[in-house]
Amino acid sequence: MIKWKWSGLILAMLVATIAQAQTTIDVAAISCDQFLVTTVASPDDIAIWLSGYYNGRRNNTVIDVQQLKDHAQKVKSYCLYSGKGQKLMEVVEKLLPTSK
């Protein structure tokens, strides 16, 4: 009985420790290279965040899912072939309409 209590306590402490281990990312500092090799986060997750950021700046609350996918692919292709060393947000602002 005591063995199970200790196991439960250790498990609870482990879960609490894992839950607190969060990572924050400065998206403005992400390079094309980092974006492509997923060193900071999934490219799809970053693309979704970028879409929300720029749509929020335009007060646009509508998500065009196909356009999101197309834009993400366009940025990935540019980073792969022409964007080495460039900051991701600079590439996005160069390639995609970021204001109304």
Protein Blocks (a to p, Z undefined) as FASTA:
>chain_A
ZZmmmmmmmmmmmmmmmmmmccdddfklpcfklmmnopmbcfklmmmmmmmmmmmmnopa
bdcfklmmmmmmmmmmmmmmmmgoiafklmmmmmpccbZZ
